[in-house]
Amino acid sequence: MFPFVYRIDSFGWMHLVNFGVFIPLLAVLGRKRMMPSHGPLPDRGRHLRHTAFGATAFGGMSLFIAHVEGMDLFPRAFSWVGAMAGIVVLAAAVAGMRPRWRRAVAANVRVVHLYMPSTVRERAWWIAVAFLAGAGEEITWRGVQWALLANLTGSYSLAALLCAVMFGVAHMVQGWRTAVVIVGFSLAFHLLVWIAGSLYVAMAVHIAYDVMAGLTYGRLGRELGYAPAVEAPAG
């Protein structure tokens, strides 16, 4: 477990506001722009490149603020119990979500288009995004944001719950039902950090899950003939 931060300076407050208010608000307000309900689908390759850039920028920002705040995000610790818990969480997540992935592809849900790499180049970008986002989001949400909120509230569990809600809302582009599921995933990752005593296991599980989700979406798209309707805007 990471210790409380004993003093939150302006950089810490910037992190709290950016990831606790600004990013979730942008996700809510920008959902229709990022994934319109009508018209041509967004360019998937461009989306993956922008996501990779954003994940790098946000992860770098969190690492810098962790350094300023004196957080030790990467202790030299390895927990076999944590590793086993990670395997269990990953297996349960993939088994539980696979039917949901299939239903979404079969129903031609438009937002799935963004997470369905179909070419070698797109699959390479997807794997890069999975590594960057999987590592960066754990550093940001289960590391820095959680430690700052724990210091602010005086409660590890309340800080974890607040982080999970913020993290879910920040993924609102995928829809509110998926955002609720992501809140549950976030709490599971917080539990992994608590069991393992570090971010390593949560990062590995997050990366592996994202890689498998994207590649599975791509395979299901080919098998089920994913073809969402492209409609003209009403009026």
DOKOL-582839 format. One record per residue (C-alpha): residue in one letter; x, y, z. Coordinates in Angstrom, 1 decimal, m for minus. Last residue first. Layout:
+------+--------+--------+--------+
| resn |      u |      v |      w |
+------+--------+--------+--------+
|    a |      X |      Y |      Z |
...
+------+--------+--------+--------+
END
This chain:
+------+--------+--------+--------+
| resn |      u |      v |      w |
+------+--------+--------+--------+
|    g |  m33.6 |   16.7 |  m40.5 |
|    a |  m32.1 |   13.5 |  m39.0 |
|    p |  m28.5 |   12.9 |  m39.7 |
|    a |  m27.9 |   10.4 |  m42.5 |
|    e |  m27.5 |    6.8 |  m41.5 |
|    v |  m24.5 |    4.5 |  m41.6 |
|    a |  m25.8 |    1.1 |  m40.4 |
|    p |  m23.3 |   m0.9 |  m38.4 |
|    a |  m21.6 |   m3.8 |  m40.3 |
|    y |  m19.9 |   m6.4 |  m38.1 |
|    g |  m20.0 |   m9.6 |  m40.2 |
|    l |  m20.2 |  m12.1 |  m37.3 |
|    e |  m16.9 |  m13.9 |  m37.9 |
|    r |  m14.9 |  m10.8 |  m39.0 |
|    g |  m16.2 |   m8.6 |  m36.2 |
|    l |  m15.8 |  m11.4 |  m33.7 |
|    r |  m12.1 |  m11.6 |  m34.6 |
|    g |  m11.6 |   m7.9 |  m34.2 |
|    y |  m13.6 |   m7.8 |  m30.9 |
|    t |  m11.4 |  m10.6 |  m29.6 |
|    l |   m8.2 |   m8.8 |  m30.6 |
|    g |   m9.5 |   m5.7 |  m28.8 |
|    a |  m10.6 |   m7.4 |  m25.6 |
|    m |   m7.5 |   m9.7 |  m25.4 |
|    v |   m5.1 |   m6.7 |  m25.6 |
|    d |   m7.2 |   m4.7 |  m23.1 |
|    y |   m7.3 |   m7.6 |  m20.6 |
|    a |   m3.6 |   m8.3 |  m20.8 |
|    i |   m2.8 |   m4.6 |  m20.2 |
|    h |   m5.1 |   m4.3 |  m17.2 |
|    v |   m3.9 |   m7.6 |  m15.7 |
|    a |   m0.2 |   m6.5 |  m16.0 |
|    m |   m0.9 |   m3.0 |  m14.6 |
|    a |   m2.9 |   m4.4 |  m11.7 |
|    v |   m0.1 |   m6.9 |  m10.9 |
|    y |    2.6 |   m4.2 |  m11.0 |
|    l |    0.8 |   m1.4 |   m9.1 |
|    s |    2.2 |   m2.4 |   m5.7 |
|    g |    1.2 |   m4.1 |   m2.3 |
|    a |   m0.1 |   m7.2 |   m4.1 |
|    i |   m3.3 |   m7.5 |   m2.1 |
|    w |   m4.0 |   m3.7 |   m2.0 |
|    v |   m3.1 |   m3.2 |   m5.6 |
|    l |   m5.3 |   m6.1 |   m6.6 |
|    l |   m8.2 |   m4.6 |   m4.6 |
|    h |   m7.8 |   m1.3 |   m6.4 |
|    f |   m7.9 |   m3.2 |   m9.7 |
|    a |  m11.2 |   m4.9 |   m8.6 |
|    l |  m12.6 |   m1.5 |   m7.7 |
|    s |  m11.7 |   m0.2 |  m11.2 |
|    f |  m13.3 |   m3.3 |  m12.9 |
|    g |  m16.6 |   m2.5 |  m11.0 |
|    v |  m16.4 |    1.2 |  m12.1 |
|    i |  m15.7 |   m0.1 |  m15.6 |
|    v |  m19.0 |   m2.1 |  m15.6 |
|    v |  m20.9 |    1.2 |  m14.7 |
|    a |  m19.1 |    3.0 |  m17.6 |
|    t |  m20.2 |    0.1 |  m19.9 |
|    r |  m23.8 |    0.8 |  m19.0 |
|    w |  m23.3 |    4.5 |  m19.4 |
|    g |  m22.0 |    4.3 |  m22.9 |
|    q |  m18.5 |    3.7 |  m24.4 |
|    v |  m17.8 |    7.4 |  m24.6 |
|    m |  m18.5 |    7.5 |  m20.8 |
|    h |  m15.0 |    6.2 |  m20.1 |
|    a |  m14.0 |    9.2 |  m17.9 |
|    v |  m17.3 |    8.5 |  m16.0 |
|    g |  m16.0 |    5.0 |  m15.0 |
|    f |  m12.6 |    6.4 |  m13.9 |
|    m |  m14.3 |    9.1 |  m11.8 |
|    v |  m16.5 |    6.5 |  m10.1 |
|    a |  m13.6 |    4.2 |   m9.4 |
|    c |  m11.5 |    7.0 |   m8.1 |
|    l |  m14.2 |    8.0 |   m5.6 |
|    l |  m14.6 |    4.4 |   m4.5 |
|    a |  m10.9 |    3.9 |   m4.0 |
|    a |  m10.7 |    7.2 |   m2.0 |
|    l |  m13.5 |    6.1 |    0.2 |
|    s |  m11.7 |    2.8 |    0.8 |
|    y |   m8.4 |    4.3 |    1.7 |
|    s |   m9.9 |    6.9 |    4.0 |
|    g |   m8.4 |   10.1 |    5.4 |
|    t |  m10.4 |   12.1 |    2.8 |
|    l |   m7.6 |   14.3 |    1.4 |
|    n |   m4.8 |   11.9 |    2.0 |
|    a |   m6.7 |    9.1 |    0.5 |
|    l |   m7.8 |   11.4 |   m2.4 |
|    l |   m4.1 |   12.1 |   m3.2 |
|    a |   m3.1 |    8.5 |   m2.9 |
|    w |   m6.0 |    7.4 |   m5.1 |
|    q |   m5.2 |   10.0 |   m7.8 |
|    v |   m1.5 |    9.1 |   m7.8 |
|    g |   m1.6 |    5.3 |   m7.9 |
|    r |   m4.8 |    3.4 |   m8.7 |
|    w |   m6.0 |    6.2 |  m11.0 |
|    t |   m3.0 |    7.7 |  m12.6 |
|    i |   m0.4 |    5.0 |  m12.4 |
|    e |   m3.0 |    2.4 |  m13.2 |
|    e |   m4.2 |    4.5 |  m16.1 |
|    g |   m0.7 |    4.9 |  m17.5 |
|    a |    0.2 |    1.2 |  m17.4 |
|    g |   m2.9 |   m0.1 |  m19.0 |
|    a |   m3.2 |    2.9 |  m21.3 |
|    l |    0.3 |    2.7 |  m22.7 |
|    f |    0.3 |   m1.1 |  m22.9 |
|    a |   m3.2 |   m1.4 |  m24.4 |
|    v |   m2.5 |    1.5 |  m26.7 |
|    a |    0.6 |   m0.2 |  m28.1 |
|    i |   m1.4 |   m3.4 |  m28.6 |
|    w |   m4.1 |   m1.5 |  m30.4 |
|    w |   m1.5 |    0.3 |  m32.6 |
|    a |   m0.1 |   m3.1 |  m33.7 |
|    r |   m3.6 |   m4.4 |  m34.3 |
|    e |   m4.4 |   m1.3 |  m36.4 |
|    r |   m1.3 |   m1.8 |  m38.5 |
|    v |   m2.0 |   m5.5 |  m39.0 |
|    t |   m5.6 |   m4.7 |  m40.0 |
|    s |   m9.0 |   m5.1 |  m38.3 |
|    p |   m8.6 |   m3.5 |  m34.9 |
|    m |  m12.0 |   m3.5 |  m33.2 |
|    y |  m12.1 |   m1.1 |  m30.3 |
|    l |  m13.3 |    2.1 |  m32.1 |
|    h |  m15.9 |    0.1 |  m34.1 |
|    v |  m17.5 |   m1.1 |  m30.8 |
|    v |  m19.0 |    2.4 |  m30.5 |
|    r |  m21.4 |    1.6 |  m33.3 |
|    v |  m23.2 |   m1.4 |  m31.7 |
|    n |  m23.6 |   m3.8 |  m34.6 |
|    a |  m26.0 |   m6.0 |  m32.5 |
|    a |  m23.8 |   m9.1 |  m33.2 |
|    v |  m20.7 |   m7.1 |  m32.2 |
|    a |  m22.3 |   m6.0 |  m28.9 |
|    r |  m23.7 |   m9.4 |  m28.2 |
|    r |  m20.2 |  m11.0 |  m28.8 |
|    w |  m18.5 |   m8.6 |  m26.5 |
|    r |  m21.1 |   m9.1 |  m23.7 |
|    p |  m20.6 |  m12.9 |  m24.0 |
|    r |  m16.8 |  m12.4 |  m23.6 |
|    m |  m17.2 |  m10.1 |  m20.6 |
|    g |  m17.6 |  m12.6 |  m17.8 |
|    a |  m15.0 |  m15.0 |  m19.1 |
|    v |  m12.5 |  m12.2 |  m19.7 |
|    a |  m13.1 |  m10.6 |  m16.3 |
|    a |  m13.0 |  m13.9 |  m14.4 |
|    a |   m9.8 |  m15.0 |  m16.1 |
|    l |   m8.2 |  m11.6 |  m15.4 |
|    v |   m9.3 |  m11.5 |  m11.8 |
|    v |   m8.1 |  m15.0 |  m11.1 |
|    i |   m4.7 |  m14.4 |  m12.7 |
|    g |   m4.3 |  m11.2 |  m10.8 |
|    a |   m5.2 |  m12.9 |   m7.5 |
|    m |   m2.4 |  m15.4 |   m8.3 |
|    a |    0.0 |  m12.6 |   m8.8 |
|    g |   m1.0 |  m10.9 |   m5.6 |
|    v |   m0.5 |  m14.0 |   m3.6 |
|    w |    2.8 |  m14.4 |   m5.3 |
|    s |    3.7 |  m10.9 |   m4.1 |
|    f |    6.6 |   m9.0 |   m5.5 |
|    a |    8.1 |   m5.9 |   m4.0 |
|    r |   10.7 |   m3.4 |   m5.0 |
|    p |    8.4 |   m0.4 |   m4.6 |
|    f |    7.2 |    1.3 |   m7.7 |
|    l |    4.8 |    4.2 |   m6.9 |
|    d |    7.0 |    5.8 |   m4.2 |
|    m |    5.2 |    9.1 |   m3.9 |
|    g |    7.2 |   12.2 |   m3.1 |
|    e |    4.6 |   14.8 |   m4.1 |
|    v |    6.8 |   16.2 |   m6.9 |
|    h |    7.7 |   12.7 |   m8.1 |
|    a |    4.1 |   11.6 |   m8.1 |
|    i |    3.3 |   14.8 |  m10.0 |
|    f |    5.8 |   13.9 |  m12.7 |
|    l |    4.6 |   10.3 |  m12.9 |
|    s |    1.0 |   11.5 |  m13.2 |
|    m |    1.8 |   14.0 |  m16.0 |
|    g |    3.7 |   11.3 |  m17.9 |
|    g |    0.8 |    8.9 |  m17.6 |
|    f |   m1.5 |   11.6 |  m18.9 |
|    a |    0.7 |   12.5 |  m21.9 |
|    t |    1.4 |    8.8 |  m22.8 |
|    a |   m2.3 |    7.9 |  m22.5 |
|    g |   m3.2 |   10.9 |  m24.7 |
|    f |   m0.7 |   10.1 |  m27.4 |
|    a |   m1.8 |    6.5 |  m27.5 |
|    t |   m5.5 |    7.5 |  m27.6 |
|    h |   m4.8 |   10.0 |  m30.4 |
|    r |   m3.1 |    7.2 |  m32.4 |
|    l |   m6.0 |    4.8 |  m31.8 |
|    h |   m8.6 |    7.3 |  m32.8 |
|    r |   m6.7 |    8.1 |  m36.0 |
|    g |   m6.6 |    4.4 |  m36.9 |
|    r |  m10.3 |    4.0 |  m36.1 |
|    d |  m11.5 |    6.9 |  m38.3 |
|    p |  m14.9 |    7.8 |  m36.9 |
|    l |  m18.0 |    6.1 |  m38.3 |
|    p |  m19.9 |    7.9 |  m41.1 |
|    g |  m23.3 |    9.4 |  m40.2 |
|    h |  m25.6 |    9.0 |  m37.2 |
|    s |  m25.3 |    8.2 |  m33.5 |
|    p |  m22.0 |   10.2 |  m33.3 |
|    m |  m19.1 |    8.6 |  m31.4 |
|    m |  m16.5 |   11.2 |  m30.5 |
|    r |  m18.8 |   14.2 |  m30.9 |
|    k |  m21.7 |   12.5 |  m29.1 |
|    r |  m19.5 |   11.5 |  m26.2 |
|    g |  m17.7 |   14.9 |  m25.9 |
|    l |  m19.8 |   16.3 |  m23.0 |
|    v |  m19.6 |   13.2 |  m20.9 |
|    a |  m15.9 |   12.5 |  m21.6 |
|    l |  m15.0 |   16.1 |  m21.2 |
|    l |  m16.6 |   16.1 |  m17.8 |
|    p |  m14.7 |   13.0 |  m16.7 |
|    i |  m11.4 |   14.6 |  m17.9 |
|    f |  m12.1 |   17.9 |  m16.1 |
|    v |  m13.5 |   16.8 |  m12.8 |
|    g |  m11.5 |   14.1 |  m11.0 |
|    f |   m8.6 |   13.7 |  m13.5 |
|    n |   m7.8 |   17.4 |  m14.0 |
|    v |   m9.1 |   18.5 |  m10.6 |
|    l |   m7.1 |   16.0 |   m8.5 |
|    h |   m4.0 |   16.3 |  m10.7 |
|    m |   m4.0 |   20.1 |  m10.4 |
|    w |   m4.5 |   19.8 |   m6.7 |
|    g |   m1.4 |   17.6 |   m6.5 |
|    f |    0.6 |   20.1 |   m8.6 |
|    s |   m0.6 |   23.0 |   m6.3 |
|    d |    0.7 |   21.2 |   m3.2 |
|    i |   m0.8 |   18.3 |   m1.3 |
|    r |    1.2 |   17.6 |    1.9 |
|    y |    1.5 |   14.4 |    3.8 |
|    v |    0.8 |   12.1 |    0.9 |
|    f |   m0.6 |    9.0 |    2.5 |
|    p |    1.5 |    5.8 |    2.2 |
|    f |    1.2 |    3.5 |   m0.7 |
|    m |    0.0 |    0.0 |    0.0 |
+------+--------+--------+--------+
END
